[in-house]
Amino acid sequence: MTKTVTNIWRHPLKSHGREALDSVTMIAGQTMPGDRVWAVAHESSKADGSEWAPCANFTRGAKAPQLMAINAQLDDASGLLTLSHPTRPDFSFDPEIPEQLQGFLDWEKPLTPAGRAASARIIRVPGRGMTDTDYPSVTLCNWASHRAVEAAMDQDLSPLRWRGNIWFDLGQAWAENGLVGKQVQIGEAVFLVREPVVRCLATTANPETGERDADTLKCLKENWGHQNFSVYAEVLTGGDIRLGDSVEVL
């Protein structure tokens, strides 16, 4: 079975939308360019942008499921980020310009539950994206595992629930877990697969509606004894990755 890249996704503002790509140029030791460049720190967060911080410091889909229905488009040349949501007007702003922060906070507020720490500021850490790992990571996803979850739940599920970066089909569910500790070449880039991704409540929300409608965590735990989906990988060798490129275990 030929393994090829079927989808490439980036998430410019952590937990606030995704964008499909046709290609990407990976850089050794870094997160995917344009992925989790910024994160939204809430009013109780200790994150200040000086270093990586755990996800609990940020407004995210696990606590605010409506965020899962956001789509994003980042203009790499201008830095302009456009967010869209089925219940909100499209909103464009530059996360680097402090004067535009309040406009974003006003746009986002209806999508976050009352009674939780409100979003307060946008931060970035120079040289890396704000992934959930303390090392710069890229998330690799296996279609066979996604199909297994759909079958177990007897329900069609959008792959966008998993917020992965690079998708391909290994032909066997959970085969990606067997890649931990191994090197994988995707297009021109080489990755070291580090660990499985332990999933959170964000995956229970429908990426089209923002409503929680599928207990993915219960399904994973009852059927396979874990709450893992996909794997974190580190870029060892940079290079271009395009849709249709081959995926090879080295």
C-alpha positions in Angstrom: 0.0 0.0 0.0 1.4 3.4 -1.0 1.3 5.8 1.8 0.9 9.4 0.8 0.0 12.8 2.3 -3.7 13.4 2.0 -4.1 16.6 4.1 -2.0 19.3 5.6 -3.5 21.6 8.3 -2.2 24.5 10.3 -3.8 26.4 13.2 -2.4 29.9 13.2 -4.0 31.0 16.5 -4.1 28.1 19.0 -7.6 26.6 19.4 -9.0 29.3 17.2 -9.4 27.8 13.7 -7.6 25.7 11.1 -6.4 26.3 7.6 -5.9 23.7 4.9 -2.6 23.8 2.9 -1.4 22.3 -0.3 2.3 22.4 0.8 4.5 23.5 3.6 8.3 23.8 4.2 9.4 22.3 7.4 12.4 23.5 9.4 14.5 21.3 11.6 13.7 21.7 15.3 10.7 23.9 14.8 6.9 23.6 14.7 5.1 23.7 11.4 5.4 27.3 9.9 2.2 29.2 10.7 1.0 26.6 13.2 0.0 27.8 16.7 2.1 30.9 16.1 -0.1 32.7 18.7 -2.1 31.6 21.7 -4.9 33.4 23.6 -4.0 33.7 27.3 -6.9 34.0 29.7 -7.0 36.4 32.7 -5.7 33.7 35.1 -2.8 32.7 32.9 0.8 33.1 34.0 2.0 32.9 30.4 3.8 36.0 29.2 5.4 34.9 25.9 8.9 34.6 27.4 8.8 30.8 27.2 6.6 27.9 26.3 3.6 27.4 28.7 1.2 24.4 29.2 -2.3 24.5 27.5 -4.1 25.3 30.8 -2.8 28.9 30.4 -4.9 29.4 27.3 -8.5 29.7 26.1 -9.1 26.4 24.2 -11.6 24.1 22.8 -11.6 21.7 25.8 -13.3 24.4 27.9 -15.0 26.4 25.1 -16.4 24.0 22.5 -17.7 26.7 20.2 -14.1 27.6 19.4 -13.9 24.2 17.5 -16.1 25.6 14.8 -13.7 28.4 13.8 -11.9 28.4 10.5 -8.8 30.5 10.0 -6.9 32.0 7.1 -3.5 33.6 7.6 -2.0 35.9 5.0 1.7 35.1 5.4 2.8 38.2 3.6 0.7 40.8 5.5 0.3 38.9 8.8 -3.5 39.4 8.6 -5.5 36.6 10.2 -9.1 36.1 9.2 -11.4 34.1 11.5 -14.9 32.7 10.6 -17.5 31.0 12.6 -21.1 30.0 11.8 -22.6 32.3 14.4 -20.2 35.3 14.0 -19.3 37.7 11.2 -15.9 37.2 9.7 -13.2 39.0 11.5 -9.7 40.0 10.3 -6.9 41.4 12.4 -3.2 41.4 13.0 -2.4 39.5 16.2 0.9 41.5 16.4 -0.8 44.9 16.7 -1.9 45.6 20.3 -4.5 48.1 19.2 -6.4 45.4 17.4 -6.6 43.0 20.4 -9.8 44.4 21.9 -11.6 43.8 18.6 -10.6 40.2 18.7 -11.6 39.8 22.3 -15.1 41.3 21.5 -15.5 38.9 18.5 -14.5 35.9 20.5 -16.4 36.6 23.8 -19.7 35.1 22.6 -17.9 31.8 21.8 -16.6 31.3 25.4 -18.7 30.1 28.4 -19.6 32.6 31.1 -18.1 31.9 34.4 -14.7 30.9 33.1 -11.5 32.9 33.0 -12.0 35.4 30.1 -9.5 35.8 27.3 -7.1 38.6 28.1 -4.2 38.8 25.6 -2.5 37.1 22.7 1.1 35.9 23.2 3.7 34.2 21.0 7.1 32.6 21.8 9.9 33.5 19.4 11.1 30.6 17.3 8.3 28.1 18.0 4.6 27.6 17.9 2.6 27.0 21.1 2.0 23.3 20.7 0.8 21.3 23.7 4.3 19.8 24.0 7.3 21.5 25.7 9.3 20.7 22.5 8.3 22.0 19.1 6.0 19.2 17.7 4.0 18.3 14.6 1.0 16.1 14.8 0.8 13.1 12.4 -2.6 11.5 11.9 -3.6 8.1 10.5 -6.9 7.8 8.6 -7.2 4.1 9.6 -7.5 5.1 13.2 -10.1 7.7 12.4 -12.2 5.1 10.6 -11.9 2.8 13.5 -13.3 5.4 15.9 -16.1 6.2 13.4 -17.0 2.5 13.2 -16.9 2.0 17.0 -19.2 5.0 17.5 -21.4 4.2 14.5 -21.2 7.9 13.6 -19.6 10.0 10.9 -16.9 12.2 12.5 -15.0 15.1 11.0 -11.2 14.6 11.1 -11.0 18.2 12.1 -11.9 17.1 15.6 -8.3 15.9 16.1 -6.6 19.2 15.1 -3.8 17.3 13.4 -1.2 18.7 11.0 -0.4 16.0 8.5 -2.7 13.1 7.5 -2.0 9.9 5.7 -3.4 6.3 5.7 -1.3 3.6 7.3 -4.0 1.0 6.5 -4.2 -0.3 10.0 -5.7 1.4 13.1 -3.2 2.6 15.7 -0.3 1.6 13.5 1.0 5.1 14.2 1.6 4.2 17.9 4.1 1.6 16.6 6.1 4.5 15.1 7.2 5.9 18.4 11.0 6.1 18.5 11.2 5.7 14.7 12.1 8.1 12.0 9.6 8.8 9.2 10.3 10.6 6.0 7.4 12.7 4.6 8.2 14.4 1.3 11.6 15.9 1.8 11.3 16.2 5.6 12.4 13.6 8.2 10.6 13.3 11.6 11.3 11.5 14.8 8.0 10.2 16.3 8.2 11.0 20.0 4.9 10.0 21.6 1.1 9.4 21.2 -1.2 12.4 21.6 -3.5 12.0 24.6 -6.8 13.6 23.7 -9.0 16.0 25.6 -12.7 17.2 25.6 -12.1 19.4 22.5 -12.5 16.3 20.4 -16.1 15.8 21.6 -17.2 19.0 19.8 -18.4 19.1 16.2 -16.1 21.3 14.1 -19.0 22.5 12.0 -21.4 23.5 14.9 -19.2 23.8 18.0 -21.6 21.6 19.9 -20.5 18.5 21.8 -22.1 15.6 20.1 -19.7 12.6 20.3 -18.0 11.1 23.3 -14.7 10.4 21.6 -12.9 10.0 24.9 -15.3 7.3 26.2 -15.1 5.5 22.9 -11.3 5.4 22.9 -11.1 4.3 26.5 -13.7 1.6 26.3 -12.6 0.1 22.9 -8.8 0.5 23.1 -8.0 1.2 26.7 -6.4 4.6 26.0 -7.4 8.2 25.0 -4.7 8.5 22.3 -5.2 9.6 18.7 -2.2 10.5 16.4 1.4 11.0 17.4 3.7 14.0 18.1 6.8 14.1 16.0 9.9 16.3 15.9 11.4 17.7 12.7 14.9 16.3 12.3 15.5 17.4 8.7 13.6 20.2 7.1 12.2 20.3 3.6 9.1 20.6 1.5 6.0 18.5 2.0 3.2 18.6 -0.6 -0.2 16.8 -0.9 0.5 13.4 -2.5 4.0 13.1 -1.2 5.2 9.7 0.0 5.3 8.7 3.6 8.1 6.2 4.5 9.3 4.7 7.7 13.1 4.7 7.7 
